[in-house]
Amino acid sequence: MTAPSPCIQVCVLDRATGHCIGCGRTGEEIGAWPWMPDATRARLLAQLPARIAALEARGLRGDLTPRLPPA
């Protein structure tokens, strides 16, 4: 089963870490997501909570809400 993308439509890369402040992935990981094997996606998804927590600790996430396209 293919894991859904963790993207929340808040796409800004932190210059210090290279991690997106929305989903926690790097630009390279974002670009490779559609072709990543499920096992690689699962390993990456397991890393994201720690990355997001580190971004939050640095005050980079604030009150993020997903920016979904208008209906």
CHARMM-style PDB file with segment names, atoms N, HN, CA, C and O in Angstrom:
ATOM      1  N   MET     1       0.846  -1.180   0.000  1.00  0.00      PROA
ATOM      2  CA  MET     1       0.000   0.000   0.000  1.00  0.00      PROA
ATOM      3  C   MET     1       0.888   1.239   0.000  1.00  0.00      PROA
ATOM      4  O   MET     1       1.826   1.329   0.792  1.00  0.00      PROA
ATOM      5  N   THR     2       0.608   2.170  -0.859  1.00  0.00      PROA
ATOM      6  HN  THR     2      -0.154   2.098  -1.503  1.00  0.00      PROA
ATOM      7  CA  THR     2       1.402   3.374  -0.978  1.00  0.00      PROA
ATOM      8  C   THR     2       0.988   4.392   0.079  1.00  0.00      PROA
ATOM      9  O   THR     2      -0.194   4.705   0.225  1.00  0.00      PROA
ATOM     10  N   ALA     3       1.969   4.902   0.809  1.00  0.00      PROA
ATOM     11  HN  ALA     3       2.929   4.648   0.689  1.00  0.00      PROA
ATOM     12  CA  ALA     3       1.697   5.903   1.847  1.00  0.00      PROA
ATOM     13  C   ALA     3       1.357   7.234   1.189  1.00  0.00      PROA
ATOM     14  O   ALA     3       2.002   7.621   0.214  1.00  0.00      PROA
ATOM     15  N   PRO     4       0.352   7.941   1.708  1.00  0.00      PROA
ATOM     16  CA  PRO     4       0.017   9.247   1.146  1.00  0.00      PROA
ATOM     17  C   PRO     4       1.114  10.255   1.480  1.00  0.00      PROA
ATOM     18  O   PRO     4       1.831  10.104   2.468  1.00  0.00      PROA
ATOM     19  N   SER     5       1.230  11.256   0.664  1.00  0.00      PROA
ATOM     20  HN  SER     5       0.648  11.378  -0.139  1.00  0.00      PROA
ATOM     21  CA  SER     5       2.219  12.302   0.882  1.00  0.00      PROA
ATOM     22  C   SER     5       1.910  13.043   2.183  1.00  0.00      PROA
ATOM     23  O   SER     5       0.743  13.285   2.492  1.00  0.00      PROA
ATOM     24  N   PRO     6       2.944  13.406   2.949  1.00  0.00      PROA
ATOM     25  CA  PRO     6       2.735  14.174   4.167  1.00  0.00      PROA
ATOM     26  C   PRO     6       2.587  15.679   3.903  1.00  0.00      PROA
ATOM     27  O   PRO     6       2.497  16.465   4.847  1.00  0.00      PROA
ATOM     28  N   CYS     7       2.562  16.075   2.656  1.00  0.00      PROA
ATOM     29  HN  CYS     7       2.636  15.437   1.889  1.00  0.00      PROA
ATOM     30  CA  CYS     7       2.484  17.492   2.285  1.00  0.00      PROA
ATOM     31  C   CYS     7       1.208  18.133   2.842  1.00  0.00      PROA
ATOM     32  O   CYS     7       0.120  17.566   2.740  1.00  0.00      PROA
ATOM     33  N   ILE     8       1.363  19.336   3.439  1.00  0.00      PROA
ATOM     34  HN  ILE     8       2.247  19.796   3.522  1.00  0.00      PROA
ATOM     35  CA  ILE     8       0.200  20.089   3.924  1.00  0.00      PROA
ATOM     36  C   ILE     8       0.053  21.411   3.167  1.00  0.00      PROA
ATOM     37  O   ILE     8      -0.634  22.322   3.630  1.00  0.00      PROA
ATOM     38  N   GLN     9       0.699  21.512   2.005  1.00  0.00      PROA
ATOM     39  HN  GLN     9       1.258  20.772   1.629  1.00  0.00      PROA
ATOM     40  CA  GLN     9       0.610  22.689   1.153  1.00  0.00      PROA
ATOM     41  C   GLN     9       1.191  23.945   1.804  1.00  0.00      PROA
ATOM     42  O   GLN     9       0.756  25.057   1.508  1.00  0.00      PROA
ATOM     43  N   VAL    10       2.167  23.768   2.684  1.00  0.00      PROA
ATOM     44  HN  VAL    10       2.521  22.864   2.925  1.00  0.00      PROA
ATOM     45  CA  VAL    10       2.939  24.869   3.256  1.00  0.00      PROA
ATOM     46  C   VAL    10       4.384  24.541   2.890  1.00  0.00      PROA
ATOM     47  O   VAL    10       5.098  23.891   3.653  1.00  0.00      PROA
ATOM     48  N   CYS    11       4.796  24.994   1.728  1.00  0.00      PROA
ATOM     49  HN  CYS    11       4.215  25.522   1.108  1.00  0.00      PROA
ATOM     50  CA  CYS    11       6.063  24.554   1.151  1.00  0.00      PROA
ATOM     51  C   CYS    11       7.127  25.643   1.240  1.00  0.00      PROA
ATOM     52  O   CYS    11       7.274  26.471   0.341  1.00  0.00      PROA
ATOM     53  N   VAL    12       7.867  25.617   2.349  1.00  0.00      PROA
ATOM     54  HN  VAL    12       7.748  24.944   3.079  1.00  0.00      PROA
ATOM     55  CA  VAL    12       8.954  26.561   2.581  1.00  0.00      PROA
ATOM     56  C   VAL    12      10.109  25.775   3.187  1.00  0.00      PROA
ATOM     57  O   VAL    12       9.958  25.145   4.233  1.00  0.00      PROA
ATOM     58  N   LEU    13      11.263  25.815   2.526  1.00  0.00      PROA
ATOM     59  HN  LEU    13      11.386  26.327   1.676  1.00  0.00      PROA
ATOM     60  CA  LEU    13      12.419  25.085   3.041  1.00  0.00      PROA
ATOM     61  C   LEU    13      13.220  25.957   4.002  1.00  0.00      PROA
ATOM     62  O   LEU    13      13.542  27.107   3.703  1.00  0.00      PROA
ATOM     63  N   ASP    14      13.533  25.386   5.159  1.00  0.00      PROA
ATOM     64  HN  ASP    14      13.271  24.452   5.402  1.00  0.00      PROA
ATOM     65  CA  ASP    14      14.387  26.041   6.144  1.00  0.00      PROA
ATOM     66  C   ASP    14      15.814  26.025   5.612  1.00  0.00      PROA
ATOM     67  O   ASP    14      16.337  24.963   5.273  1.00  0.00      PROA
ATOM     68  N   ARG    15      16.436  27.170   5.537  1.00  0.00      PROA
ATOM     69  HN  ARG    15      16.012  28.033   5.812  1.00  0.00      PROA
ATOM     70  CA  ARG    15      17.798  27.248   4.985  1.00  0.00      PROA
ATOM     71  C   ARG    15      18.817  26.483   5.826  1.00  0.00      PROA
ATOM     72  O   ARG    15      19.762  25.912   5.282  1.00  0.00      PROA
ATOM     73  N   ALA    16      18.639  26.466   7.127  1.00  0.00      PROA
ATOM     74  HN  ALA    16      17.872  26.931   7.569  1.00  0.00      PROA
ATOM     75  CA  ALA    16      19.615  25.814   8.013  1.00  0.00      PROA
ATOM     76  C   ALA    16      19.599  24.292   7.881  1.00  0.00      PROA
ATOM     77  O   ALA    16      20.654  23.658   7.868  1.00  0.00      PROA
ATOM     78  N   THR    17      18.409  23.708   7.783  1.00  0.00      PROA
ATOM     79  HN  THR    17      17.552  24.223   7.793  1.00  0.00      PROA
ATOM     80  CA  THR    17      18.309  22.245   7.762  1.00  0.00      PROA
ATOM     81  C   THR    17      17.966  21.686   6.388  1.00  0.00      PROA
ATOM     82  O   THR    17      18.253  20.524   6.099  1.00  0.00      PROA
ATOM     83  N   GLY    18      17.355  22.503   5.546  1.00  0.00      PROA
ATOM     84  HN  GLY    18      17.122  23.447   5.782  1.00  0.00      PROA
ATOM     85  CA  GLY    18      16.878  22.022   4.259  1.00  0.00      PROA
ATOM     86  C   GLY    18      15.541  21.325   4.350  1.00  0.00      PROA
ATOM     87  O   GLY    18      15.053  20.784   3.358  1.00  0.00      PROA
ATOM     88  N   HSD    19      14.934  21.331   5.542  1.00  0.00      PROA
ATOM     89  HN  HSD    19      15.331  21.771   6.348  1.00  0.00      PROA
ATOM     90  CA  HSD    19      13.645  20.662   5.735  1.00  0.00      PROA
ATOM     91  C   HSD    19      12.501  21.630   5.480  1.00  0.00      PROA
ATOM     92  O   HSD    19      12.566  22.803   5.848  1.00  0.00      PROA
ATOM     93  N   CYS    20      11.460  21.123   4.848  1.00  0.00      PROA
ATOM     94  HN  CYS    20      11.407  20.170   4.549  1.00  0.00      PROA
ATOM     95  CA  CYS    20      10.244  21.905   4.622  1.00  0.00      PROA
ATOM     96  C   CYS    20       9.578  22.163   5.971  1.00  0.00      PROA
ATOM     97  O   CYS    20       9.426  21.243   6.775  1.00  0.00      PROA
ATOM     98  N   ILE    21       9.181  23.413   6.222  1.00  0.00      PROA
ATOM     99  HN  ILE    21       9.305  24.160   5.569  1.00  0.00      PROA
ATOM    100  CA  ILE    21       8.538  23.691   7.511  1.00  0.00      PROA
ATOM    101  C   ILE    21       7.128  23.122   7.571  1.00  0.00      PROA
ATOM    102  O   ILE    21       6.552  23.018   8.654  1.00  0.00      PROA
ATOM    103  N   GLY    22       6.568  22.754   6.434  1.00  0.00      PROA
ATOM    104  HN  GLY    22       7.035  22.839   5.554  1.00  0.00      PROA
ATOM    105  CA  GLY    22       5.238  22.153   6.418  1.00  0.00      PROA
ATOM    106  C   GLY    22       5.255  20.663   6.708  1.00  0.00      PROA
ATOM    107  O   GLY    22       4.546  20.186   7.595  1.00  0.00      PROA
ATOM    108  N   CYS    23       6.067  19.928   5.956  1.00  0.00      PROA
ATOM    109  HN  CYS    23       6.643  20.315   5.236  1.00  0.00      PROA
ATOM    110  CA  CYS    23       6.032  18.460   6.079  1.00  0.00      PROA
ATOM    111  C   CYS    23       7.296  17.848   6.667  1.00  0.00      PROA
ATOM    112  O   CYS    23       7.278  16.691   7.088  1.00  0.00      PROA
ATOM    113  N   GLY    24       8.389  18.598   6.704  1.00  0.00      PROA
ATOM    114  HN  GLY    24       8.403  19.538   6.362  1.00  0.00      PROA
ATOM    115  CA  GLY    24       9.620  18.082   7.277  1.00  0.00      PROA
ATOM    116  C   GLY    24      10.559  17.406   6.287  1.00  0.00      PROA
ATOM    117  O   GLY    24      11.670  17.023   6.653  1.00  0.00      PROA
ATOM    118  N   ARG    25      10.126  17.253   5.034  1.00  0.00      PROA
ATOM    119  HN  ARG    25       9.223  17.564   4.736  1.00  0.00      PROA
ATOM    120  CA  ARG    25      10.985  16.602   4.048  1.00  0.00      PROA
ATOM    121  C   ARG    25      11.955  17.606   3.430  1.00  0.00      PROA
ATOM    122  O   ARG    25      11.726  18.814   3.477  1.00  0.00      PROA
ATOM    123  N   THR    26      13.038  17.092   2.850  1.00  0.00      PROA
ATOM    124  HN  THR    26      13.223  16.110   2.812  1.00  0.00      PROA
ATOM    125  CA  THR    26      13.954  17.932   2.092  1.00  0.00      PROA
ATOM    126  C   THR    26      13.390  18.111   0.680  1.00  0.00      PROA
ATOM    127  O   THR    26      12.481  17.388   0.272  1.00  0.00      PROA
ATOM    128  N   GLY    27      13.926  19.064  -0.048  1.00  0.00      PROA
ATOM    129  HN  GLY    27      14.664  19.652   0.284  1.00  0.00      PROA
ATOM    130  CA  GLY    27      13.498  19.252  -1.430  1.00  0.00      PROA
ATOM    131  C   GLY    27      13.726  18.005  -2.269  1.00  0.00      PROA
ATOM    132  O   GLY    27      12.907  17.655  -3.119  1.00  0.00      PROA
ATOM    133  N   GLU    28      14.841  17.341  -2.022  1.00  0.00      PROA
ATOM    134  HN  GLU    28      15.506  17.625  -1.332  1.00  0.00      PROA
ATOM    135  CA  GLU    28      15.147  16.108  -2.748  1.00  0.00      PROA
ATOM    136  C   GLU    28      14.123  15.018  -2.431  1.00  0.00      PROA
ATOM    137  O   GLU    28      13.666  14.308  -3.326  1.00  0.00      PROA
ATOM    138  N   GLU    29      13.771  14.893  -1.162  1.00  0.00      PROA
ATOM    139  HN  GLU    29      14.142  15.470  -0.434  1.00  0.00      PROA
ATOM    140  CA  GLU    29      12.784  13.879  -0.755  1.00  0.00      PROA
ATOM    141  C   GLU    29      11.410  14.189  -1.339  1.00  0.00      PROA
ATOM    142  O   GLU    29      10.686  13.282  -1.748  1.00  0.00      PROA
ATOM    143  N   ILE    30      11.057  15.464  -1.377  1.00  0.00      PROA
ATOM    144  HN  ILE    30      11.646  16.200  -1.044  1.00  0.00      PROA
ATOM    145  CA  ILE    30       9.772  15.867  -1.959  1.00  0.00      PROA
ATOM    146  C   ILE    30       9.731  15.481  -3.436  1.00  0.00      PROA
ATOM    147  O   ILE    30       8.751  14.910  -3.916  1.00  0.00      PROA
ATOM    148  N   GLY    31      10.805  15.799  -4.143  1.00  0.00      PROA
ATOM    149  HN  GLY    31      11.601  16.263  -3.753  1.00  0.00      PROA
ATOM    150  CA  GLY    31      10.859  15.486  -5.571  1.00  0.00      PROA
ATOM    151  C   GLY    31      10.858  14.001  -5.873  1.00  0.00      PROA
ATOM    152  O   GLY    31      10.309  13.568  -6.886  1.00  0.00      PROA
ATOM    153  N   ALA    32      11.474  13.218  -4.992  1.00  0.00      PROA
ATOM    154  HN  ALA    32      11.920  13.570  -4.169  1.00  0.00      PROA
ATOM    155  CA  ALA    32      11.580  11.773  -5.210  1.00  0.00      PROA
ATOM    156  C   ALA    32      10.361  11.000  -4.728  1.00  0.00      PROA
ATOM    157  O   ALA    32      10.200   9.828  -5.069  1.00  0.00      PROA
ATOM    158  N   TRP    33       9.494  11.642  -3.934  1.00  0.00      PROA
ATOM    159  HN  TRP    33       9.624  12.594  -3.657  1.00  0.00      PROA
ATOM    160  CA  TRP    33       8.374  10.942  -3.315  1.00  0.00      PROA
ATOM    161  C   TRP    33       7.566  10.062  -4.274  1.00  0.00      PROA
ATOM    162  O   TRP    33       7.297   8.911  -3.933  1.00  0.00      PROA
ATOM    163  N   PRO    34       7.172  10.541  -5.443  1.00  0.00      PROA
ATOM    164  CA  PRO    34       6.330   9.700  -6.311  1.00  0.00      PROA
ATOM    165  C   PRO    34       6.997   8.385  -6.741  1.00  0.00      PROA
ATOM    166  O   PRO    34       6.305   7.428  -7.087  1.00  0.00      PROA
ATOM    167  N   TRP    35       8.311   8.336  -6.720  1.00  0.00      PROA
ATOM    168  HN  TRP    35       8.873   9.114  -6.439  1.00  0.00      PROA
ATOM    169  CA  TRP    35       9.022   7.147  -7.189  1.00  0.00      PROA
ATOM    170  C   TRP    35       9.669   6.360  -6.063  1.00  0.00      PROA
ATOM    171  O   TRP    35      10.321   5.349  -6.322  1.00  0.00      PROA
ATOM    172  N   MET    36       9.506   6.795  -4.826  1.00  0.00      PROA
ATOM    173  HN  MET    36       8.976   7.617  -4.616  1.00  0.00      PROA
ATOM    174  CA  MET    36      10.112   6.091  -3.696  1.00  0.00      PROA
ATOM    175  C   MET    36       9.429   4.759  -3.443  1.00  0.00      PROA
ATOM    176  O   MET    36       8.203   4.664  -3.495  1.00  0.00      PROA
ATOM    177  N   PRO    37      10.221   3.731  -3.167  1.00  0.00      PROA
ATOM    178  CA  PRO    37       9.621   2.461  -2.744  1.00  0.00      PROA
ATOM    179  C   PRO    37       8.894   2.659  -1.402  1.00  0.00      PROA
ATOM    180  O   PRO    37       9.256   3.532  -0.614  1.00  0.00      PROA
ATOM    181  N   ASP    38       7.888   1.854  -1.163  1.00  0.00      PROA
ATOM    182  HN  ASP    38       7.593   1.144  -1.803  1.00  0.00      PROA
ATOM    183  CA  ASP    38       7.097   1.971   0.064  1.00  0.00      PROA
ATOM    184  C   ASP    38       7.950   1.878   1.321  1.00  0.00      PROA
ATOM    185  O   ASP    38       7.697   2.595   2.290  1.00  0.00      PROA
ATOM    186  N   ALA    39       8.954   1.011   1.323  1.00  0.00      PROA
ATOM    187  HN  ALA    39       9.160   0.429   0.537  1.00  0.00      PROA
ATOM    188  CA  ALA    39       9.803   0.866   2.509  1.00  0.00      PROA
ATOM    189  C   ALA    39      10.589   2.152   2.775  1.00  0.00      PROA
ATOM    190  O   ALA    39      10.780   2.533   3.930  1.00  0.00      PROA
ATOM    191  N   THR    40      11.038   2.811   1.728  1.00  0.00      PROA
ATOM    192  HN  THR    40      10.883   2.502   0.790  1.00  0.00      PROA
ATOM    193  CA  THR    40      11.767   4.065   1.882  1.00  0.00      PROA
ATOM    194  C   THR    40      10.828   5.151   2.390  1.00  0.00      PROA
ATOM    195  O   THR    40      11.199   5.944   3.256  1.00  0.00      PROA
ATOM    196  N   ARG    41       9.622   5.186   1.856  1.00  0.00      PROA
ATOM    197  HN  ARG    41       9.320   4.542   1.153  1.00  0.00      PROA
ATOM    198  CA  ARG    41       8.628   6.158   2.338  1.00  0.00      PROA
ATOM    199  C   ARG    41       8.338   5.943   3.818  1.00  0.00      PROA
ATOM    200  O   ARG    41       8.245   6.903   4.584  1.00  0.00      PROA
ATOM    201  N   ALA    42       8.198   4.693   4.215  1.00  0.00      PROA
ATOM    202  HN  ALA    42       8.274   3.914   3.593  1.00  0.00      PROA
ATOM    203  CA  ALA    42       7.895   4.378   5.612  1.00  0.00      PROA
ATOM    204  C   ALA    42       9.021   4.849   6.535  1.00  0.00      PROA
ATOM    205  O   ALA    42       8.760   5.408   7.600  1.00  0.00      PROA
ATOM    206  N   ARG    43      10.272   4.622   6.125  1.00  0.00      PROA
ATOM    207  HN  ARG    43      10.483   4.168   5.260  1.00  0.00      PROA
ATOM    208  CA  ARG    43      11.408   5.078   6.934  1.00  0.00      PROA
ATOM    209  C   ARG    43      11.417   6.598   7.031  1.00  0.00      PROA
ATOM    210  O   ARG    43      11.670   7.157   8.099  1.00  0.00      PROA
ATOM    211  N   LEU    44      11.143   7.264   5.917  1.00  0.00      PROA
ATOM    212  HN  LEU    44      10.938   6.810   5.050  1.00  0.00      PROA
ATOM    213  CA  LEU    44      11.119   8.722   5.907  1.00  0.00      PROA
ATOM    214  C   LEU    44       9.985   9.249   6.789  1.00  0.00      PROA
ATOM    215  O   LEU    44      10.192  10.168   7.580  1.00  0.00      PROA
ATOM    216  N   LEU    45       8.799   8.674   6.655  1.00  0.00      PROA
ATOM    217  HN  LEU    45       8.631   7.927   6.012  1.00  0.00      PROA
ATOM    218  CA  LEU    45       7.666   9.105   7.476  1.00  0.00      PROA
ATOM    219  C   LEU    45       7.967   8.963   8.967  1.00  0.00      PROA
ATOM    220  O   LEU    45       7.503   9.772   9.771  1.00  0.00      PROA
ATOM    221  N   ALA    46       8.737   7.947   9.339  1.00  0.00      PROA
ATOM    222  HN  ALA    46       9.114   7.290   8.686  1.00  0.00      PROA
ATOM    223  CA  ALA    46       9.094   7.746  10.742  1.00  0.00      PROA
ATOM    224  C   ALA    46      10.031   8.847  11.250  1.00  0.00      PROA
ATOM    225  O   ALA    46      10.056   9.132  12.447  1.00  0.00      PROA
ATOM    226  N   GLN    47      10.795   9.462  10.355  1.00  0.00      PROA
ATOM    227  HN  GLN    47      10.775   9.231   9.382  1.00  0.00      PROA
ATOM    228  CA  GLN    47      11.735  10.527  10.729  1.00  0.00      PROA
ATOM    229  C   GLN    47      11.065  11.892  10.854  1.00  0.00      PROA
ATOM    230  O   GLN    47      11.572  12.769  11.552  1.00  0.00      PROA
ATOM    231  N   LEU    48       9.944  12.073  10.190  1.00  0.00      PROA
ATOM    232  HN  LEU    48       9.533  11.360   9.623  1.00  0.00      PROA
ATOM    233  CA  LEU    48       9.338  13.402  10.108  1.00  0.00      PROA
ATOM    234  C   LEU    48       8.896  13.999  11.440  1.00  0.00      PROA
ATOM    235  O   LEU    48       9.092  15.199  11.633  1.00  0.00      PROA
ATOM    236  N   PRO    49       8.314  13.247  12.370  1.00  0.00      PROA
ATOM    237  CA  PRO    49       7.923  13.874  13.643  1.00  0.00      PROA
ATOM    238  C   PRO    49       9.096  14.551  14.362  1.00  0.00      PROA
ATOM    239  O   PRO    49       8.934  15.637  14.918  1.00  0.00      PROA
ATOM    240  N   ALA    50      10.262  13.926  14.354  1.00  0.00      PROA
ATOM    241  HN  ALA    50      10.394  13.044  13.902  1.00  0.00      PROA
ATOM    242  CA  ALA    50      11.428  14.528  15.009  1.00  0.00      PROA
ATOM    243  C   ALA    50      11.885  15.780  14.263  1.00  0.00      PROA
ATOM    244  O   ALA    50      12.260  16.773  14.887  1.00  0.00      PROA
ATOM    245  N   ARG    51      11.855  15.736  12.949  1.00  0.00      PROA
ATOM    246  HN  ARG    51      11.550  14.930  12.442  1.00  0.00      PROA
ATOM    247  CA  ARG    51      12.242  16.909  12.162  1.00  0.00      PROA
ATOM    248  C   ARG    51      11.280  18.065  12.422  1.00  0.00      PROA
ATOM    249  O   ARG    51      11.704  19.207  12.600  1.00  0.00      PROA
ATOM    250  N   ILE    52       9.995  17.762  12.441  1.00  0.00      PROA
ATOM    251  HN  ILE    52       9.651  16.834  12.295  1.00  0.00      PROA
ATOM    252  CA  ILE    52       8.990  18.805  12.666  1.00  0.00      PROA
ATOM    253  C   ILE    52       9.119  19.367  14.079  1.00  0.00      PROA
ATOM    254  O   ILE    52       8.990  20.574  14.281  1.00  0.00      PROA
ATOM    255  N   ALA    53       9.372  18.504  15.050  1.00  0.00      PROA
ATOM    256  HN  ALA    53       9.477  17.523  14.886  1.00  0.00      PROA
ATOM    257  CA  ALA    53       9.565  18.970  16.423  1.00  0.00      PROA
ATOM    258  C   ALA    53      10.766  19.912  16.507  1.00  0.00      PROA
ATOM    259  O   ALA    53      10.720  20.910  17.225  1.00  0.00      PROA
ATOM    260  N   ALA    54      11.837  19.601  15.780  1.00  0.00      PROA
ATOM    261  HN  ALA    54      11.874  18.789  15.197  1.00  0.00      PROA
ATOM    262  CA  ALA    54      13.021  20.462  15.781  1.00  0.00      PROA
ATOM    263  C   ALA    54      12.702  21.814  15.140  1.00  0.00      PROA
ATOM    264  O   ALA    54      13.171  22.848  15.615  1.00  0.00      PROA
ATOM    265  N   LEU    55      11.917  21.812  14.077  1.00  0.00      PROA
ATOM    266  HN  LEU    55      11.536  20.972  13.692  1.00  0.00      PROA
ATOM    267  CA  LEU    55      11.510  23.072  13.439  1.00  0.00      PROA
ATOM    268  C   LEU    55      10.629  23.884  14.392  1.00  0.00      PROA
ATOM    269  O   LEU    55      10.773  25.102  14.495  1.00  0.00      PROA
ATOM    270  N   GLU    56       9.723  23.203  15.083  1.00  0.00      PROA
ATOM    271  HN  GLU    56       9.606  22.213  14.999  1.00  0.00      PROA
ATOM    272  CA  GLU    56       8.855  23.881  16.050  1.00  0.00      PROA
ATOM    273  C   GLU    56       9.672  24.474  17.186  1.00  0.00      PROA
ATOM    274  O   GLU    56       9.392  25.585  17.636  1.00  0.00      PROA
ATOM    275  N   ALA    57      10.682  23.742  17.658  1.00  0.00      PROA
ATOM    276  HN  ALA    57      10.909  22.839  17.293  1.00  0.00      PROA
ATOM    277  CA  ALA    57      11.522  24.218  18.754  1.00  0.00      PROA
ATOM    278  C   ALA    57      12.275  25.487  18.363  1.00  0.00      PROA
ATOM    279  O   ALA    57      12.601  26.310  19.218  1.00  0.00      PROA
ATOM    280  N   ARG    58      12.547  25.639  17.079  1.00  0.00      PROA
ATOM    281  HN  ARG    58      12.282  24.970  16.385  1.00  0.00      PROA
ATOM    282  CA  ARG    58      13.228  26.836  16.595  1.00  0.00      PROA
ATOM    283  C   ARG    58      12.235  27.940  16.228  1.00  0.00      PROA
ATOM    284  O   ARG    58      12.634  28.999  15.743  1.00  0.00      PROA
ATOM    285  N   GLY    59      10.946  27.694  16.460  1.00  0.00      PROA
ATOM    286  HN  GLY    59      10.622  26.834  16.854  1.00  0.00      PROA
ATOM    287  CA  GLY    59       9.924  28.704  16.211  1.00  0.00      PROA
ATOM    288  C   GLY    59       9.595  28.916  14.746  1.00  0.00      PROA
ATOM    289  O   GLY    59       9.088  29.973  14.371  1.00  0.00      PROA
ATOM    290  N   LEU    60       9.877  27.921  13.911  1.00  0.00      PROA
ATOM    291  HN  LEU    60      10.289  27.062  14.215  1.00  0.00      PROA
ATOM    292  CA  LEU    60       9.679  28.090  12.465  1.00  0.00      PROA
ATOM    293  C   LEU    60       8.313  27.652  11.968  1.00  0.00      PROA
ATOM    294  O   LEU    60       7.948  27.949  10.830  1.00  0.00      PROA
ATOM    295  N   ARG    61       7.566  26.963  12.783  1.00  0.00      PROA
ATOM    296  HN  ARG    61       7.863  26.722  13.707  1.00  0.00      PROA
ATOM    297  CA  ARG    61       6.281  26.455  12.292  1.00  0.00      PROA
ATOM    298  C   ARG    61       5.100  27.291  12.731  1.00  0.00      PROA
ATOM    299  O   ARG    61       4.095  27.343  12.023  1.00  0.00      PROA
ATOM    300  N   GLY    62       5.184  27.935  13.858  1.00  0.00      PROA
ATOM    301  HN  GLY    62       6.001  27.892  14.434  1.00  0.00      PROA
ATOM    302  CA  GLY    62       4.072  28.777  14.313  1.00  0.00      PROA
ATOM    303  C   GLY    62       2.771  28.002  14.322  1.00  0.00      PROA
ATOM    304  O   GLY    62       2.730  26.842  14.732  1.00  0.00      PROA
ATOM    305  N   ASP    63       1.723  28.640  13.875  1.00  0.00      PROA
ATOM    306  HN  ASP    63       1.757  29.582  13.542  1.00  0.00      PROA
ATOM    307  CA  ASP    63       0.401  28.028  13.837  1.00  0.00      PROA
ATOM    308  C   ASP    63       0.074  27.651  12.393  1.00  0.00      PROA
ATOM    309  O   ASP    63      -0.735  28.308  11.737  1.00  0.00      PROA
ATOM    310  N   LEU    64       0.701  26.606  11.915  1.00  0.00      PROA
ATOM    311  HN  LEU    64       1.358  26.072  12.447  1.00  0.00      PROA
ATOM    312  CA  LEU    64       0.491  26.185  10.527  1.00  0.00      PROA
ATOM    313  C   LEU    64      -0.824  25.446  10.377  1.00  0.00      PROA
ATOM    314  O   LEU    64      -1.156  24.571  11.177  1.00  0.00      PROA
ATOM    315  N   THR    65      -1.544  25.799   9.374  1.00  0.00      PROA
ATOM    316  HN  THR    65      -1.274  26.510   8.725  1.00  0.00      PROA
ATOM    317  CA  THR    65      -2.716  25.034   8.979  1.00  0.00      PROA
ATOM    318  C   THR    65      -2.558  24.719   7.507  1.00  0.00      PROA
ATOM    319  O   THR    65      -2.007  25.526   6.758  1.00  0.00      PROA
ATOM    320  N   PRO    66      -3.030  23.567   7.083  1.00  0.00      PROA
ATOM    321  CA  PRO    66      -2.881  23.215   5.672  1.00  0.00      PROA
ATOM    322  C   PRO    66      -3.512  24.260   4.764  1.00  0.00      PROA
ATOM    323  O   PRO    66      -4.593  24.775   5.048  1.00  0.00      PROA
ATOM    324  N   ARG    67      -2.834  24.560   3.689  1.00  0.00      PROA
ATOM    325  HN  ARG    67      -1.955  24.142   3.459  1.00  0.00      PROA
ATOM    326  CA  ARG    67      -3.354  25.499   2.695  1.00  0.00      PROA
ATOM    327  C   ARG    67      -3.878  24.692   1.519  1.00  0.00      PROA
ATOM    328  O   ARG    67      -3.151  24.383   0.575  1.00  0.00      PROA
ATOM    329  N   LEU    68      -5.129  24.367   1.600  1.00  0.00      PROA
ATOM    330  HN  LEU    68      -5.719  24.618   2.367  1.00  0.00      PROA
ATOM    331  CA  LEU    68      -5.742  23.539   0.570  1.00  0.00      PROA
ATOM    332  C   LEU    68      -6.311  24.422  -0.530  1.00  0.00      PROA
ATOM    333  O   LEU    68      -6.723  25.554  -0.274  1.00  0.00      PROA
ATOM    334  N   PRO    69      -6.332  23.903  -1.757  1.00  0.00      PROA
ATOM    335  CA  PRO    69      -6.912  24.692  -2.835  1.00  0.00      PROA
ATOM    336  C   PRO    69      -8.383  24.985  -2.578  1.00  0.00      PROA
ATOM    337  O   PRO    69      -9.070  24.180  -1.949  1.00  0.00      PROA
ATOM    338  N   PRO    70      -8.877  26.122  -3.055  1.00  0.00      PROA
ATOM    339  CA  PRO    70     -10.302  26.416  -2.848  1.00  0.00      PROA
ATOM    340  C   PRO    70     -11.195  25.370  -3.500  1.00  0.00      PROA
ATOM    341  O   PRO    70     -10.863  24.813  -4.547  1.00  0.00      PROA
ATOM    342  N   ALA    71     -12.312  25.119  -2.875  1.00  0.00      PROA
ATOM    343  HN  ALA    71     -12.581  25.572  -2.025  1.00  0.00      PROA
ATOM    344  CA  ALA    71     -13.249  24.082  -3.401  1.00  0.00      PROA
ATOM    345  C   ALA    71     -14.055  24.629  -4.554  1.00  0.00      PROA
ATOM    346  OT1 ALA    71     -14.885  23.916  -5.119  1.00  0.00      PROA
TER     347      ALA     71
END
